[in-house]
Amino acid sequence: MSKADDRRKVQESVIDSRGDILFARALVLFEGQTEEQALPIWAQEYWGASIHELGFSFARANGTDYFPFIWLAKSLDIPWYLIADGEAQPLKNLEDALKRASLPDTSKSPNIVVLPGGHNFETQLIAEGYQGEIEAALNVTHGMANFLDNYIAMNDGTPLGGGKGNRDFKSAGGRDRAIADAMKKSKTKLAKPIANQIAGLADPTRKFPSAIGQLFKTIGTAHGLVKAGGTTP
């Protein structure tokens, strides 16, 4: 892609739709709508102030099309941070964007947090043991008690599609597979309820999934922000 094409993409993908980035204290990037809805809730809980009060711009990078955002932030010396899925293709897209922008890869970039173990946003929550909070959020989202039990009863054994066989929610690990499947079908509706359930936990060590806590700690340290409750980030 030529430099002219890069400039056009920056204009169309970023400046025309997210001009607020030009005036931001810092830019926080992520992949999809789930993060777009959930991260500001966790940020409010973490710092006791909204992202707008803090002067941050949180931006969804249209899937994994990170390059226009990274290039603009680099060109204008806007501090930027990124939380990325650990799945193979999204991670490759990010590494390619960093290379195009002449920046170090993710392993050498402390401003980038990659979800471990090849996980995406949803499966990482399951891996960290937030099943109870996810089930509660599913109940709220769908307006019914024991939503997951009903989901399992109705969907166990149905085709996954794409030649991947059938859903198996009854054998070992089946409930976690059902949670992941139900989350995938309700991603945009479920994001805020999940974030509210987790951020509302009484245990301060469980209010923030590990990668989000790591991201906010990095941002807080760089910008002199104190974590809500008077503790250091």
C-alpha positions in Angstrom: 0.0 0.0 0.0 1.4 3.4 -1.0 1.8 6.4 1.4 -1.0 8.1 -0.4 -3.3 5.1 0.3 -2.2 5.2 4.0 -3.0 8.9 4.3 -6.4 8.3 2.7 -7.2 5.4 5.0 -6.2 7.5 8.1 -8.5 10.3 6.9 -11.4 8.0 6.2 -11.0 5.5 9.1 -9.9 7.8 11.9 -10.1 11.6 11.3 -13.5 11.7 9.6 -15.2 9.4 12.3 -13.0 9.8 15.4 -11.6 13.3 15.2 -11.7 13.5 19.0 -8.5 11.4 19.0 -6.6 14.5 17.8 -7.3 16.2 21.2 -7.0 13.2 23.5 -4.7 12.9 26.4 -4.2 9.3 25.3 -5.7 6.8 22.9 -6.8 3.3 24.0 -7.4 0.8 21.1 -9.2 -2.5 21.0 -10.8 -4.8 18.5 -14.5 -4.9 18.8 -17.9 -3.8 20.1 -17.6 -5.9 23.3 -14.6 -4.0 24.5 -16.1 -0.7 23.3 -19.0 -1.2 25.7 -17.3 -2.9 28.6 -14.0 -1.1 29.0 -15.4 2.3 29.9 -17.4 0.7 32.7 -14.2 -0.9 34.1 -12.3 2.4 33.6 -14.9 4.2 35.7 -14.6 1.7 38.5 -10.8 1.7 38.3 -10.2 5.4 38.4 -13.6 6.7 39.8 -14.0 8.9 36.7 -15.3 8.5 33.2 -13.0 8.2 30.2 -14.2 11.6 29.1 -13.4 13.2 32.4 -9.9 11.7 32.1 -9.5 13.0 28.6 -9.0 9.5 27.0 -10.3 8.4 23.7 -11.3 4.7 23.6 -11.5 3.5 20.0 -12.7 0.4 18.3 -10.3 -0.4 15.4 -12.8 -1.8 13.0 -11.9 -5.4 13.6 -8.1 -5.5 13.6 -7.4 -2.6 11.3 -5.1 -1.0 13.8 -2.6 0.7 11.4 -4.4 4.0 10.7 -4.9 4.6 14.5 -1.3 3.6 15.4 0.2 5.6 12.5 -1.8 8.7 13.4 -1.0 8.5 17.1 2.7 7.9 16.4 2.8 10.9 13.9 1.2 13.3 16.4 2.9 12.0 19.5 -0.3 10.9 21.1 0.3 8.3 23.8 -1.5 5.1 22.8 -2.3 1.8 24.4 -3.9 -1.4 23.0 -5.5 -4.5 24.4 -5.5 -7.3 21.8 -7.0 -10.8 21.4 -4.5 -13.6 21.5 -6.0 -15.5 18.6 -3.6 -16.3 15.8 -5.0 -14.2 13.0 -5.9 -11.0 14.9 -2.5 -11.1 16.5 -0.8 -11.5 13.1 -2.8 -8.5 11.9 -1.6 -6.4 14.8 2.0 -7.5 14.3 1.8 -6.6 10.7 0.4 -3.1 11.6 3.2 -2.5 14.0 5.8 -3.5 11.4 4.2 -1.1 8.8 4.4 1.7 11.4 8.1 0.8 12.0 7.3 0.0 15.7 8.5 -2.9 17.8 6.5 -6.1 18.0 4.0 -6.8 20.8 6.6 -8.6 23.0 8.7 -5.4 23.1 5.8 -2.9 23.5 4.8 -2.3 27.1 1.8 -0.2 25.9 0.3 -3.3 24.3 -1.5 -6.0 26.3 -2.2 -9.3 24.5 -4.7 -11.8 26.0 -2.7 -14.9 27.0 -3.2 -18.5 25.8 -4.7 -17.6 22.4 -7.9 -16.3 24.1 -10.3 -13.7 22.9 -12.1 -11.3 25.3 -14.9 -13.8 26.0 -12.9 -17.0 26.5 -10.4 -15.2 28.7 -13.2 -14.3 31.2 -14.1 -18.0 31.3 -10.4 -19.0 31.8 -10.2 -16.6 34.8 -13.2 -18.1 36.5 -15.9 -15.5 35.9 -18.5 -18.1 35.0 -20.9 -17.1 37.8 -20.8 -13.4 36.7 -21.3 -14.4 33.1 -24.3 -16.5 33.9 -25.8 -13.7 36.0 -25.3 -11.3 33.1 -26.9 -13.8 30.7 -30.0 -13.9 33.0 -30.2 -10.1 33.0 -29.7 -9.8 29.3 -32.3 -12.4 28.4 -34.7 -11.5 31.3 -35.0 -15.0 32.7 -33.6 -17.1 35.5 -31.3 -20.0 34.8 -30.9 -18.9 31.2 -27.8 -21.1 30.6 -29.6 -24.3 31.8 -32.3 -23.6 29.2 -29.7 -22.8 26.6 -28.0 -26.1 27.2 -31.3 -28.0 27.0 -32.2 -26.4 23.7 -28.9 -26.4 22.0 -26.9 -29.4 23.1 -26.3 -31.7 20.1 -27.1 -29.0 17.5 -24.7 -28.4 14.5 -21.9 -26.0 15.1 -21.7 -25.2 11.4 -18.6 -25.1 9.1 -18.2 -28.9 9.4 -17.2 -28.6 13.1 -19.6 -31.2 14.3 -22.3 -30.8 17.0 -22.4 -28.9 20.2 -21.5 -30.9 23.2 -22.6 -29.3 26.5 -23.0 -32.5 28.6 -19.5 -34.0 28.7 -16.6 -32.6 30.8 -16.2 -28.9 30.3 -19.6 -28.7 28.6 -20.9 -25.9 30.7 -17.9 -23.7 29.9 -18.5 -24.5 26.2 -22.1 -23.5 26.6 -21.2 -20.2 28.2 -18.7 -19.4 25.4 -21.3 -20.3 22.8 -24.1 -18.3 24.5 -21.7 -15.3 24.8 -20.8 -15.5 21.1 -24.5 -15.2 20.2 -25.1 -12.2 22.4 -21.8 -10.4 22.3 -23.0 -6.8 21.9 -26.0 -7.1 24.3 -24.0 -8.9 27.0 -20.9 -6.7 27.2 -22.3 -4.1 29.6 -24.0 -6.5 32.0 -20.9 -8.6 32.2 -18.7 -5.6 33.0 -21.2 -4.4 35.6 -21.4 -7.8 37.2 -17.6 -8.1 37.5 -16.9 -4.5 38.4 -19.5 -4.8 41.1 -17.8 -7.7 42.9 -16.9 -7.0 46.6 -13.5 -8.6 46.2 -11.2 -5.9 44.9 -8.8 -8.5 43.4 -11.6 -9.8 41.2 -13.1 -6.5 39.9 -10.8 -6.4 36.9 -9.8 -9.3 34.6 -6.1 -9.6 34.6 -5.3 -8.1 31.2 -7.6 -5.1 31.9 -6.0 -4.5 35.2 -2.6 -4.7 33.6 -3.6 -2.2 30.9 -5.1 0.3 33.4 -2.0 0.0 35.6 0.2 0.8 32.7 -1.9 3.8 31.7 -2.2 5.0 35.3 1.5 4.9 35.8 2.3 6.7 32.6 -0.3 9.5 33.3 0.0 9.9 37.1 -3.5 8.5 37.8 -4.4 7.2 41.2 -6.6 4.1 41.4 -10.0 4.7 43.0 -9.7 4.2 46.8 -6.5 6.1 47.1 -4.1 3.3 46.1 -1.4 3.6 43.5 -2.2 2.1 40.1 
